[in-house]
Amino acid sequence: MKNPWSKFIARFIFVLAWLFFISLPLVAFYLAARQQIQIGAEEGSHLRIFLLTDSDAEGFGVEFVRPFPSDPDCIETNVRYFLWSGNPENVTFCQCNDPQSNGPLPAKTGGCLPP
């Protein structure tokens, strides 16, 4: 005897996937009108999707910013590019604040390193 929930779960997953794919044109129109979509707070962790419309690079980028877990004074940023024109140069960098002056220290590429 089959589990009665398996058919329900399969249909639920199918409906969720269908809603995701059907909403992609709406997201594309919103992105084209606003040039970026940001999810999350500006000062905390956030995800930002933005358009690139330069003459040498066209596509979109995804930026993910999060506080570094072992050092609350540092923020790690990952930027990934998805281009249909140009060569992407993905980057990860770390921006820390000086604990005494609370001013920004120079950013380091390669991400934050644990102490």
N, C-alpha and C positions, 0 to 999 in steps of 0.2 A: 504494500500500500504506500502510495506517494504521500509526502508531506504536503498538507494543504497550503502551507505558507510559502512553499517554494515558487509556485506559480504567481502568487501575489507579489513576492519580492522581485521576481524577474520582470513583471509588468511595471512595477514601481521604478526599477532601474531604467527600463526602456523609456518611460515617460520623462524621467529626469534628463536622460541623454537627449531626447527629442527637444525638450524645452531649452537645453543648453545650445543645441545647434540652431534652433529657430531664433534665438535671441542674438546670435552673432551679428546679423546685419544692423540691429539696433545699437549694439555696442560700437560697431564700425562708424555709424553715422554720428554718434555722440563724440567719439574720438576725433572724427574729422572736424566737427564743429568747435570743440573745446581745445583741441590740440593735446590734451592730456587727461588722464583719469587717475585720481589718487584715492586709495583706500587706506584709512588709518589716520592717526594724528600726525601733524607736521613735526612735532618735537619728539615723538616716540617712534615705535616701529611703524613703517608704512610701506605700501606697495604703490608704485607709480608707473603707469604706462604712458608713453609720450611718442609723438610723431617726429620723424626726422625728414625734413624737406630741403636739405642742402643740395647744391648742384653736384657734389661728388658722393653723397650718401642719401639714399631714400629708403625708408622703411619705418620701423618702430623700435623703441627700446623699452626695456623693463628694468626698473630700479627698485631694489629691495634694501631698505635701511632698517637696522636693528641695533639695539644696545649690545655691546659685547658682554657675554655672561660673567666672565671672571673679573672685569674691570668696568664699573658703572660710569667712569669718566670717559669711556671710549665708545664710539659708534662705528660699526662696520657697514659699508655700503657695497653692494654688488650691482653692477650694471651689465646687462646682456643686450646685445643688439641683434635684431632680425631684419636684415636688409635685402631688398631685391635689386638694389643698385649700390655698389661700393663694397668695401672690405670691412667687416666688423672687427673691432678691437675691444673685446670684453675686458672689463677691469673690476678689480676688487681693491678697495682701499680702506684705511682706518684713520679716523679723525678723533684725536683725544683732546681733552681740556686739561690745562694746568690746574692742579688742585689748589694752589695758593692764590693765583690771580683769577682763576676761572676763565682765562682766555684760551683760545684755540692754539694748539701746538701744530707744527707742520704735519700734513697728511703723509701717511706711509702707504705705498702700493703693496699689494700682496695680502692684505687683510691684517687683522689684529692677531698678535702672537700672545699665547698665554704666558703669564709671568713665571 
